[in-house]
Amino acid sequence: MTENPIDARAPELLPPMAGGGRRPGLFSWALFDWANQPYFTLITTFIFAPYFAAEFIGDPVRGQSLWGYTLAAAGIVVALFSPILGAIADISGPRKPWIAAFGVLFVVCCGCLYYAEPGAPNGALPIAIALAFAAIAAEFAIVFNNAMLPGLVPERQIGRLSGFGWGLGYLGGLAALIVVVSLPDVPFLGLQSAEAEAGRLVGPLTAIWFLIFALPLFLFTPDQQATGHTMSAALREGMARLGGTLRHARSYRNIGLFLIARMTYQDGLAAVFSFGGIYAAGLFGWDVMTLGLFGITLVIFSAIGAFLGGWADDRFGARPTVLVAVAGLLFATIGALSVAPDRILFLIAVPPPETGAAPFSSAAEWAYICFGTMFGIFGGPAQAASRSLMARLAPRGMAAEFFGLFALSGKATSFLAPLAIGVTTGLLDDQRSGMLVILFFLALGFLLLLPVREERAEPFS
């Protein structure tokens, strides 16, 4: 086994790297989170998702159902192929070529979202296909970026770097949201309808953003050395090793427990991100700009939570950090679902928002914002500490394969939550009933995580 080439002794937020190009390499790796976060912030959460349902489809209930089916289809593809690609990458060595290939696909598909014009003659199918492939490309690129993490810093500093990257990602989402909210005030854009044009422009904006900010990863962050295997040889050996891993599953029982737990609570977490904006738009009638302001608030607190979670991860351990974060998410989700336009905490009656009133002018809206802020605070640590926990548990030399399984745990059943929300919403013709599904996934994931131990596994012999 080769010695880890990293010598990190300083206790700063961003640990140093050994050699001449110390911090630029780590910062560039973390900047990849900044590069891809606008996809999740602008497209799947706050701007394009509500626009897709309310403006492009023109019916929040039907739009929420179609959105759920689209994400479910993408999740199935990611679940099936992430472990296979990860095993191949471990055999071949470098991760950057994979990130570049999926990055190109991601950029093209995001650019196509500009054609999601209400009443478009080709209907929803081409846009749904572009959305699905953008989701697939984004998730595959993240698998290989995550697989670089264990080789960049010592194990005791993985939590700090993971949390720093996640926090930087949230700040990237915040910056992108500010840009989108400012679009109607940019004269040369000549927007005819601020809401519709802003909803469509987030696709090309996300693509350009990724092109610019993913570049430093390729320039400054060290990659794994090539092993000399051809692609066909890597495919054969990678598949064989993945098969061996699955056959020796008992050797990785602890990791298996974690992946099952993560699979469950991640479904709930992803569903809140994917449907929270749609739910708020249907609940209060918020337009795109109002949703953008709401998103800015949440992202600020998400970034704070991610940075604090990185510190807590290295201080108390990744597993306790995840447990506290999932419990907080469960409480925040219950609180958010307790809000109606004329009621908070299920029972307390409040005056409903007045027609034509300024955004966030009612007690119910402020209550929803408070619970949404809590979700931001706990969402960052839940995701960042899950990534670092996987890096701490994975056998040495098998990071990409196990991060492929990590992606599998995030996607193997990721279609279930969107599908359950879509079906429940459609059958009952009620958004809140559909969103109640999320509580089951978060609670079950918390219980499944309790027996997991934080210790590195050894490769099977």
PASE-109304 format. One record per residue: residue in one letter; y, x, z of N, C-alpha, C in turn. Coordinates in steps of 0.02 Angstrom, whole numbers, plus 32768, in hexadecimal, padded with zeros to 4 digits. Example, Ala and Ser with C-alpha at 12.3 -4.5 7.8 and 13.67 -1.06 7.14 Angstrom:
BEGIN
a7EE4829481867F1F826781867F5B82948186
s7F90828281627FCB82AC816580028285818A
This chain:
BEGIN
m7FC4802B8000800080008000803E802C8000
t806D801F7FD480AA80477FD180D980338008
e81018063801D813180558052816A802B8038
n81807FFC806081B97FD3804D81F580008042
p82167FFD8007824B802B7FF7828D801A8019
i828B7FED804882C97FD6806782CF7FF380AD
d8309800D80BD83168026810083538003811A
a834A7FCD813E83827FA4815583887FAA81A0
r83BD7FCB81B683C47FD681FE84017FB3821B
a84327FA281F2846F7F83820C84647F3A8219
p84847F1D824C847A7ED7825E84A97EA7823B
e84CB7EBC820584FB7E9081E484D77E5581C5
l85017E2381B184E57DE6819384BC7DF68156
l84D67E23812B84B17E3780EF84957E7C80FB
p84547E85810584377EC68116843B7EF580DB
p843B7F3880E984417F6880B383FF7F778092
m84047F93805583C97FAA803083C97FF68031
a838E8012802A8389805A8025839E80707FDF
g83B580AE7FDA83C780C87F99841080BD7F8A
g842480D07F4E846A80D07F3C8487808B7F34
g8463805B7F19847F801A7F0A84727FE87F40
r84877FF47F7C846F7FD17FB7847F7F877FB4
r84B97F747FC984C87F2D7FD184D17F077F91
p84E97F247F5B84ED7EFC7F1D84AB7EDD7F08
g84737F007F1584327EE47F0384217EA67F2B
l842D7EA97F6D841F7E6F7F9784507E367F89
f84907E477F8184C17E137F7384B27DF17F31
s849D7E187F00848D7DFB7EBE84507DCE7EC2
w841F7DE07EEB83E57DB47EF583FC7D727F15
a84267D777F49843E7D3B7F6A846B7D127F3C
l848F7D347F0F84BC7D117EE184967CE37EB1
f84557CEF7EA9842E7CC27E7F842E7C7C7E9C
d842E7C767EDE84337C347EFE84767C137EED
w84AC7C3C7EEC84EE7C237ED784EB7C0C7E8E
a84C57C307E6484C37C207E1D849F7BDF7E0F
n84687BD17E3384417B957E2384537B587E4E
q84797B627E8384877B2A7EB084AE7AF17E8F
p84DD7AFE7E6084FE7AC57E4184CF7A937E1F
y84957AAB7E0984657A7B7DED84527A477E21
f84437A5E7E5E842F7A307E93846A7A097EAE
t84A37A297EB484DE7A087ED084FD79D67E9F
l850879ED7E62852C79C47E3184FF79937E0C
i84C379AB7DF9849979827DCE846A79557DF5
t844379717E24841079487E45842979247E83
t846679327E9A847C79137ED884BC78EB7ED1
f84F5790B7EC7853478E97ED3855678CD7E95
i854D78EA7E5C857678D67E22854B78B67DEB
f851E78DC7DCD84FB78C17D9384C9788B7DA6
a84A678927DDF847578607DF38495781B7DFB
p84CB78157E2384EC77D37E27850877BC7DE3
y852477EB7DBD853D77DA7D7A850577C07D4E
f84CB77E17D50849177CC7D29847E77847D39
a847D77737D79846777307D8D849D76FC7D80
a84DA770A7D96850E76D67D95853276D17D52
e853D770A7D2F8564770A7CF18537770E7CB3
f850C77417CB084E3774B7C7484B077127C6C
i848A77047CA1845A76CC7C9F847F768A7CA9
g84B1768A7CD584DA764E7CDF84BE761E7D13
d848A76327D38846B76077D6B845176357DA2
p847176377DDE845C76667E128412765F7E25
v83F776237E2783B1761A7E3B838376357E05
r838D76207DC6836476397D90836E76847D86
g83AC769B7D8D83BA76E27D868397770C7DBA
q839676F47DF9837377187E2E8328771C7E1F
s830C76E77E0582C576E87DF482B677197DBC
l82DF77197D8782D577477D4F82DE77907D65
w830E779B7D90831A77DF7DAB82DC77F67DD1
g82C077CA7DF9828477DC7E1F824977ED7DF1
y823F77C77DBC820877D57D8F821278187D6B
t825078277D59825E78667D36824F78A27D62
l826778A07DA0825B78D77DCE821078DD7DDF
a81EE78A47DE281A778A67DF0818178CA7DB9
a819278BC7D7A817178DD7D42817C79287D44
a81BA793D7D5181C979857D5581A479A57D90
g81A079827DC7817D799D7E02813379A97DF5
i8114797F7DCE80CD79887DBE80C379C87D96
v80EE79D57D6580E87A117D3D80F27A507D68
v81247A507D9281317A897DBE80F67A947DED
a80DB7A5F7E0880A37A657E3680667A847E15
l80597A727DD7801D7A8A7DB480227AD47DA0
f805D7AEA7D8C80637B2C7D6C80837B627D98
s80A57B517DCE80C57B847DF780947BB87E13
p805C7BA47E32802E7BD67E4C80107C027E15
i80037BE57DDB7FE77C0C7DA380197C417D8C
l80577C2D7D8280897C5D7D6C80957C927DA1
g80957C7E7DE1809E7CAF7E1680677CE37E18
a80297CCE7E107FF17CFD7E0F7FF67D2D7DD5
i800A7D147D9A80137D3F7D60804A7D727D6D
a80817D5C7D8B80B97D8A7D9980A57DC07DCA
d807C7DB07DFC80657DE37E2C803D7E187E08
i80157E057DD77FED7E357DB280187E5F7D84
s80477E407D6080707E647D2F80A87E8B7D4F
g80C27E747D8880F47E997DAE81397E7B7DAD
p81627E877D7981A87E727D7A81B17E267D7E
r81E67E127DA081F77DCB7DA682307DB77D78
k825C7DE77D6882987DD77D42828B7DB97CFD
p825A7DD17CD7824E7DB07C96823F7D667C9B
w821A7D537CCF820B7D0D7CD9824A7CE67CEA
i82747D037D1582B37CE17D2782DF7CD87CEA
a82E17D0C7CBF830A7D087C8282F17CD17C53
a82AF7CCE7C4982947C9D7C1A82A27C567C31
f82957C487C7182A17C057C8A82EC7BF77C90
g83137C2C7C9A835B7C237C9C83787C0B7C5A
v835E7C257C2383747C0F7BE183647BC57BD6
l83267BB17BE883137B6B7BE183407B3E7C0C
f834F7B557C4983797B307C7783BE7B257C5A
v83DC7B5A7C3E841F7B567C2284227B247BE8
v83F17B277BBC83F07AFA7B8283EB7AB17B98
c83BD7AA47BC783B27A5E7BDC83EE7A437C02
c840E7A6C7C2C84497A547C5084817A457C1F
g84887A6F7BEB84BC7A627BB984B27A1F7B96
c84737A0B7B8D846579CC7B6B847B798F7B92
l848679967BD38499795C7BFC84DE79417BE9
y850579687BC6854779507BB1854179127B84
y8507790A7B6484FD78D27B3584E778927B59
a84E878927B9B84D778567BC1851378287BC4
e8526780F7B8B856077E27B868549779A7B8D
p856A77737BB78557772D7BBE8554770A7B7B
g851D76E67B70851576C47B30850076F07AF7
a84E7772D7B0784D2775B7AD3849B773B7AA8
p849D77447A66846E77217A3A842577357A46
n841977727A5C83D377887A6683B677747AA9
g83DE77557AD483C5773C7B1283B977737B46
a839277627B798389778E7BB3835377C37BA9
l832577BA7B7A82EC77E77B7682FF78307B69
p832A78417B39833B78887B2F835C78A87B6C
i838678827B8F83A6789D7BCA837378A77C02
a834578787C09831078807C3C82E578BD7C2D
i82D678C97BEE82AF79047BDB82D579457BEC
a831679467BDB833F79817BEB8341798C7C37
l834979567C5D8349795B7CA6830779787CBF
a82D0795F7CA5828F79767CBC828579C07CAF
f829779D77C73828D7A1E7C6282BF7A4A7C87
a82FA7A317C9583297A587CBE830D7A617D04
a82F07A2C7D2082D27A307D6382987A617D64
i826E7A5F7D3082347A8C7D2C824B7AD47D28
a827B7AE27CFB82947B267CF382B47B417D33
a82DC7B177D5482FD7B2C7D9282CA7B3E7DC7
e82977B157DD082657B227E03823C7B607DF4
f82287B6A7DB682017BA57DA4822A7BE57DAE
a826A7BE47D9C82947C1F7DA6829A7C2F7DF1
i829F7BFB7E1A82A57C057E6282667C237E7F
v822C7C117E6581EC7C2F7E7C81EF7C7A7E78
f82067C947E3E82057CDC7E34823E7CFF7E59
n82767CDD7E6182AB7CFA7E8A82967CFE7ED3
n82757CCA7EED825C7CCC7F3282297D037F3B
a81FF7D107F0881CB7D437F0E81E77D897F14
m82277D937F0382467DD47F0B82597DE27F53
l825F7DAD7F7D82797DB37FC182537DE47FED
p820F7DE07FF281EC7E0D802181F47E578012
g82037E697FD3820B7EB07FC282517ECA7FC9
l82817EA17FDE82C67EB67FE182DC7ECD8026
v82C17EB1805B82D47EC2809F82967EC480CC
p829B7EE6810582637EE4813582587E9D814E
e821C7E928168820A7E4F817E82397E3381B2
r82537E5E81DE827E7E45821482C27E2D81FB
q82D27E3B81BC83137E2681A1830C7DF48168
i82D07DDC815C82C57DAC812682EC7D6C8133
g82EC7D548171830E7D16818283597D1B8175
r83777D54818583BE7D5C817C83D07D5B8131
l83A87D7F810983B77D8180C183AA7D3D80A1
s83747D1B80B483667CD98099839D7CA880AC
g83B27CA980EA83E87C7D8100842A7C8D80DE
f84377CCE80D484757CE280B284747CC7806A
g843B7CCE804884367CB5800484407C6A8001
w841F7C47802F84257BFE802E846D7BE8803E
g848C7C0A806F84D27BFA807F85007C088044
l84F47C408022851C7C517FE885127C1C7FB1
g84D57C047FAC84C77BCF7F7B84EF7B907F8A
y84F17B7D7FC985187B417FDA85627B4C7FCA
l857C7B897FD785C17B967FC585CC7B927F7A
g85997BA77F53859D7BA07F0B85A07B567EF7
g85777B2E7F17857A7AE67F0B85BD7AC97F1D
l85DA7AE17F54861C7ACA7F6A86517ADB7F36
a86507B1A7F1E86807B2F7EEC867A7B057EAD
a863C7AF87E9886307AD07E5C86497A897E66
l863E7A6D7EA186577A297EAF86A37A267EAC
i86C47A5A7EC6870D7A5B7EC487257A5D7E7C
v87027A837E5287147A867E0B870E7A417DEC
v86D67A1E7DFA86CB79DD7DDC86FF79AA7DF3
v870E79AB7E348740797C7E4F878479897E30
s879179C87E1B87D279D97DFE87D679CC7DB3
l879E79BA7D93879D79B37D4A87D179837D2F
p87DB79487D4E880C791A7D30885379367D30
d886079697D5988A379867D5C88AD79C17D2D
v887A79D17D05887F7A097CD6889679ED7C93
p88D579FA7C7E88F179D87C4388CB79E47C02
f88B47A237BF588987A317BB488557A0F7BA8
l883479F67BDE87F479D57BD487FD79917BB2
g883679717BBD884479317B9C881078FC7BAC
l87FC78F67BEB87C878C67BFD87E1787F7BF2
q87BA78577BCE87CD78127BC187BB77E57BFB
s878177F17C19876B77CB7C53875377FE7C87
a877A78087CBB876D783E7CEA8726783B7D06
e871177FE7D1986D077F87D38869778087D08
a869977E97CCC866477F37C9C8663783B7C83
e869D78577C72869F789A7C58868A78CD7C8C
a86A078C57CCA868D78F37CFF864178F07D0A
g862578B47D0785DD78AE7D0F85B778D27CD9
r85CF78D17C9C85AD78F27C6485BA793D7C64
l85F779527C78860979997C7485E379C57CA6
v85C679A77CDA85A479D17D0B856779F47CED
g854B79D97CB7851379FA7C9785277A3D7C78
p85577A3D7C48856E7A7D7C2D858C7AAC7C62
l85B07A907C9285CD7AB97CC785967ADE7CEE
t85617ABB7CFF85297ADA7D22850A7B117CF9
a85037B057CB884E57B387C8B85107B777C89
i85517B6F7C80857E7BA97C7C857F7BCE7CBF
w85807BA97CF585817BC67D3885447BF27D42
f850A7BD97D2F84CC7C007D3784CE7C3F7D0D
l84E67C3A7CCF84E97C757CA385137CAC7CC2
i854B7C9A7CE085797CCC7CFC855D7CEC7D3B
f85457CC27D6A85377CDB7DAD84EE7CF27DB6
a84C27CE27D87847E7CFE7D8A847C7D457D6F
l84AD7D597D4784AD7D9A7D2784A77DD57D57
p84CC7DD67D9184C57E107DBE847E7E1C7DD7
l84557DE97DDD84107DF37DF183ED7E237DC2
f83F97E1B7D8183D87E447D4F83F67E8B7D4D
l84347E927D6384567ED37D5F844B7EFE7D9D
f84477EE07DD8844A7F087E15840E7F027E44
t83E87ECC7E4183B17EC27E7083727EE47E56
p83527F0F7E7E83157F307E6782DC7EFF7E5E
d82B37F0B7E2B827A7EE07E1C823A7F067E2A
q82037EE27E2B81C27F027E3081B47F2B7DF2
q81927F637DFA81807F8C7DC081487F6B7D98
a814A7F767D5781167F5C7D2B80D47F7E7D3A
t809F7F587D39805C7F737D4880387F8C7D0A
g80547F7E7CCF80347F937C9280037F617C76
h7FFA7F297C977FCD7EF57C7E7FEE7ED07C44
t7FC87EC27C117FE07E967BDC7FE37E4F7BF6
m80067E247BD2800C7DDF7BE77FC87DBD7BEB
s7F9D7DCB7BBA7F5B7DAB7BBA7F317DC47BF6
a7F367E067C057F117E207C3F7F2D7E047C7F
a7F707DFF7C837F8F7DE37CC07F7A7D9A7CC8
l7F757D767C907F607D317C937F197D2B7CAF
r7EEC7D557C947EA67D527CAB7EA17D667CF5
e7EC07D9E7D077EBA7DB57D4D7EE07D887D7D
g7F1A7D6E7D667F3F7D417D917F197D017DA0
m7EFA7CE57D6D7ED27CA97D777E967CB77DA4
a7E787CF27D9A7E3E7D047DC37E537D0C7E0C
r7E8D7D2C7E177EA37D367E5C7EB77CF47E7D
l7ED87CC97E567EE97C877E727EAA7C617E83
g7E787C657E587E387C457E687E197C617EA7
g7E1D7CA47EAE7E037CC37EEB7E297CAD7F29
t7E6B7CA77F237E937C8F7F5B7E7D7C497F70
l7E737C1E7F407E5F7BD97F4F7E197BD77F6C
r7DEC7C037F527DA87C047F6C7DA67C1E7FB4
h7DD47C4C7FC47DD77C6880087E0D7C458031
a7E157C0580267E4A7BE180497E447BE68095
r7E077BED80AE7DFE7BF280F77E207C308113
s7E257C6480E97E467CA180FF7E917C968108
y7EAB7C6180EA7EF37C5380ED7EFF7C0E810B
r7ED87BFD813E7EDD7BBB815C7F237BAF8178
n7F407BE281997F827BD981B77FB77BCD8181
i7FB37BF3814B7FE17BE881147FD77BA380F6
g7F987B8F80F07F897B4C80D67FA97B1580FF
l7FA57B1D81417FC57AEC816D80107AE98161
f802E7B24815B80767B25814F80877B05810C
l80617B1480D880707AF9809680697AAD8095
i80387A9380B880307A4B80BB806B7A2B80E0
a807F7A4A811880B87A30813D80F77A338113
r81017A6D80F3813C7A7580CA813C7A44808F
m81017A3A807280FB7A0B803C811379C58051
t810679B3808E8116797080A68160796A80B7
y817A799780E181C1798F80F381EF79A180B9
q81D979CD808C820379DC8052820A79A08024
d81D67977802081DB79397FF98213790D8013
g821679068055824A78DD8073828E78FD806A
l8292793F807482D17962806D82EC795D8025
a82C0796A7FF482D579667FAE82EA791F7F9B
a82C878EE7FB782D978A97FA7831F78977FC0
v833178AF7FFB837478A1801583A978C07FE8
f839D78FF7FD383CD791F7FA683D178FB7F64
s839878E57F4A839678C67F0883B378807F08
f83A9785A7F3F83BC78147F3F83F678047F6D
g840E78367F94844478287FC3848478117FA1
g849678337F6984D1781F7F4484CA77DB7F24
i848F77CE7F078482778D7EE8848777567F1D
y846A77637F58846B77317F8E84B377237FA5
a84DA77597FAD851F77507FC38548772A7F8F
a853C77397F4F856177167F1A855176CB7F1B
g851276BA7F2684FF76737F29851776527F69
l851976787FA0852B765C7FE18575764B7FE5
f859F767C7FCE85E776737FD7860D766D7F94
g85E976747F5C860B76717F1C863576AE7F0E
w862476E87F2B864A77257F208646773A7ED7
d867E77517EBC867E776A7E78866E77B57E79
v866E77D47E3E865A781A7E38868778487E61
m86C8783D7E5F86F678687E8386EE78627ECE
t86E278257EE686D7781B7F2D8696783C7F43
l866378367F1A862478577F29862D78A37F2A
g865878BC7EFE866579047EFE8686791B7F3F
l86B678F47F5886D579057F9886A379027FD1
f867978CF7FD0864478CA8003861679077FFE
g8605791A7FC185DA79537FB785F979937FD0
i863A799D7FC6865B79D97FDF865479DE802B
t865E79A6804E865779A68097861079BB80AB
l85DF799D808B859979AC809D858779F4808E
v859F7A0E8056858D7A51804285AC7A848072
i85E97A78808986077AA680BA85DB7AAC80F7
f85C57A748111859B7A76814D85557A90813E
s853D7A85810184FC7AA180EE84FF7AED80ED
a85367B0980D3853E7B5180D285407B6D8118
i85667B4C814485697B62818A85247B6181A9
g84FF7B2A819D84BC7B2581B8848D7B5A819E
a84937B6C815D84677B9F814084757BE3815E
f84B57BF5816684C57C36818484AD7C3981CD
l84BA7C0481F384A27C03823884567C02823C
g84377BDF820C83EE7BDD820A83D07C2181FD
g83F17C4A81D383D87C8D81C783DA7CB78206
w840F7CB0822C84127CD4826D83DC7CBA829C
a83D57C7882A283A27C5C82CF835C7C7082B9
d83517C75827883107C88825D82FB7CCD8278
d83277CFF827083167D42828883177D4682D4
r833D7D1B82F483437D1E833E83097CF98361
f82F87CBE834982C67C95836B82857C8C8342
g82877C9E8303824C7C9582D882577C5E82A5
a82357C65826C823E7C35823682207BF18248
r81E67BF1826781C57BB1827781EE7B8682A7
p82077BA182E082317B77830B82707B5E82E7
t828C7B8882BC82C77B73829882B97B38826A
v82817B3A8247826E7B03821B82617AC48244
l823F7ACA827B822F7A9082A4826F7A6C82BC
v829E7A9382D682DD7A7582EC83027A5582B2
a83017A77827883257A5D823E83077A1B8225
v82C57A17822282A479DA820982B079A1823A
a82AE79AF827B82BD797B82AD8305796182A4
g8334799082978379797B828C83817952824D
l835B79638218835D793D81DA834378F681E4
l830F78F0820C82F278AF821983257882823D
f8346789E826F83797878829483B378648267
a83CA7894823D84037886821183F2785181DE
t83B4785281C483A178218191839D77DB81B0
i838177D681EC83807795820F83C7777B8217
g83F477A8822C843977938236845A777B81F6
a844E77A081BF846D778D817F845377498168
l8412773C817283F676FC815D840976C3818B
s842576D481C5843B769F81F3847F768381DF
v849E76A281AC84E2768F819884DF765D815F
a850676288164851275F8812F855E75F18128
p857875D480F385C075CE80ED85E275AB8128
d85BD757E814985DA7559818285B6756681C3
r8590759D81C7856875A98203855775F3820A
i8555760C8248853E76508255850A764E828D
l84DD767D828E84A7768182BF8481763E82C1
f8478761F8288845275E2827E847175A4829E
l849175AC82D884A67573830084F1756A8307
i851775A08302855E759D83118585758482D3
a85A4754A82D985CA752E82A1860E7550829B
v86227560825E8663757F82518681755C8214
p86C37560820B86E2754281CF86CB75678191
p86B97543815D86A37563811E86DD758480FB
p86D075B280CD870675D180A6872D759D807F
e876F75A3807E87997574805987997586800F
t879A75537FE6879C755D7F9D87DB75847F8A
g87D275BA7F65880A75E27F4F882576127F83
a880476167FBD881B76437FF2880D768B7FDF
a882F76BA8001882477017FF587DC77148009
p87C077487FEB877D775E7FFF877A77708049
f8741776280678734777580AD8765775480DD
s8777771580D087A876F380FA878776C3812B
s874476BC81288723768D815686F876B28188
a86E9769181BF86C076AF81F4867976BE81DA
a865F769281B0861B769D8196861876DB816B
e864B76E58142864D77218118865077618142
w867877608177867E779A81A2863C77A781C7
a861A777281DB85D9777B81FC85A8779A81CC
y85A87783818D857B77A0815B858C77EA8150
i85CC77FB814E85E07840814585C8786B8180
c85CD785181BD85B7787781F7856C788681F4
f8544785481E384FC786081DE84EC788D81A2
g85127886816C850978B28134851A78FA8145
t854D7904816E855F794781858527796681AE
m8508793E81D984CF795781FF8496796B81D1
f848C7943819D84577955816D84677998814C
g84A779A4813C84BA79E5812084AC7A1E8150
i84BD7A14819084B47A4981C1846B7A5D81C8
f843E7A2C81C683F77A3B81D083D27A49818F
g83EE7A31815683CB7A3B811783C77A848102
g83FD7AA9810C83FD7AF080FA83C97B188120
p83C77B16816283947B3B8188834D7B258177
a83427AE5816A82FE7ACE815982E57AF0811B
q830F7AF980E982FA7B1780AB82F97B6380AE
a832E7B8180CA83307BCA80CD82FA7BE680FA
a82EF7BC8813482BC7BE1816382767BD48148
s826C7B9F8120822B7B948101821C7BCD80D0
r824E7BE180AA82457C19807B82347C5980A0
s82587C6880D6824B7CA680FA82087CA2811E
l81F47C67813581B27C618156817B7C6F8124
m81827C5880E681507C6880B3814E7CB380A6
a81887CD480A4818B7D1C809981697D4280D3
r816D7D27810F814D7D47814981027D3A814C
l80EB7D03812F80A47CF18132807C7D0E80F8
a809B7D1880BE80767D2B808180577D708088
p80187D7980727FF97DBB807280227DEC8048
r80237E2A805B80497E5C8036802C7E647FF1
g80597E6B7FBF80437E737F7B80327E337F57
m803A7DF97F7980287DB97F5B80637D887F61
a80A07DA37F6280DB7D787F7080E47D437F3A
a80E27D577EFA80EF7D267EC580BB7CEF7EC4
e807C7D027ECE80477CCF7ECF80527C9D7F07
f80637CB77F42806B7C897F7A80AD7C637F76
f80E07C817F56811C7C597F4A810F7C257F13
g80DF7C347EE780CA7BFF7EB980A97BC67EDF
l807E7BD77F1080607BA47F3A80967B817F64
f80C97BA87F7881017B8C7F9D81257B587F72
a81307B697F31814E7B387F04811F7AFC7EFB
l80DE7B0B7EF880AD7AD47EF480B47AA67F30
s80BD7AC37F6B80C47A9A7FA781047A707FA5
g81367A897F7F81737A627F78816F7A2E7F41
k813C7A367F14813A7A0B7ED980F879E67ED1
a80C379FB7EF3808279DC7EE9808579917EF4
t80A9797E7F2780B179367F3480FA79217F2E
s8123794C7F0E816A793C7F0A817778FC7EE1
f814678EB7EB8814E78AD7E92814378707EBE
l8122787A7EF8811278407F22814F78207F40
a817C78497F5D81B8782C7F7B81E4780A7F47
p81F7782C7F10821E78087EDD81FA77CB7EC1
l81B877D27EB7819277997E9C819177607ECE
a818577707F0E8183773C7F4181C8771B7F48
i81FD77437F45824077277F48824E76FB7F0C
g823B77147ED1824776ED7E94822176AC7E94
v81E076AE7EA881B776717EA881D176407EDD
t81DE765A7F1981F4762E7F508237760F7F3F
t826576387F2582A7761D7F1282A075E77EDD
g827675F47EAA826E75C47E75824C75847E8C
l821875897EB581F4754E7ECB821E75227EF9
l824275427F278268751C7F5882B175117F43
d82C475327F0B8308752B7EF2833B753B7F29
d832C75727F4E835775857F86835575D07F8F
q838F75F07F8F839276397F95837B76527FD9
r83917631800E83807649805183357648805D
s83147614804782CB7611805082A9764C802E
g82C2765E7FF382A676987FD182B276D87FF7
m82EC76E0801582FD771E803882D77726807A
l82BE76EF8096829876F480D58259771E80CD
v8242772680908207774F808282117796809B
i824F77AF8098825E77F480AB824A780380F3
l825277D38120824477DE816681FB77F28171
f81CE77D3814D818777E281548179782B8143
f81967844810D8189788980F881A478BB812A
l81E078B0814381FE78DF817381D678E081B5
a81C478A681CE81A178A3820E815B78C28209
l813778B381D480F478D081CB80F8791B81C2
g81297933819D8130797B8193813D799F81D4
f816679828200817379A08242813379A7826A
l810B7973826B80CC79748292809B79A78276
l809879AD8234806979DB8215807D7A248220
l80BD7A31822B80D57A75823580C77A90827B
l80BB7A6482AB80B37A7982F1807C7AAD82FC
p80417AA882DD800D7ADA82EB80127B1B82C3
v80457B228298804B7B5E826E80607B9A8299
r80417BD4828D80527C1382AF807A7C3F827F
e80AA7C63829B80D37C8F827280B57CD68272
e80867CE2824580657D238241804F7D3081F9
r80537D6F81E380437D80819E7FF77D7F8193
a7FE37D63815B7F9C7D6281497F887DA38127
e7F497DB381287F2E7DEE81077F0C7DD880C6
p7F127E0180917EEE7DEF80527EA37DEB805E
f7E817DBC803E7E397DB780457E197DF38022
s7DE17E0A803C7DBF7E4580207D877E307FF2
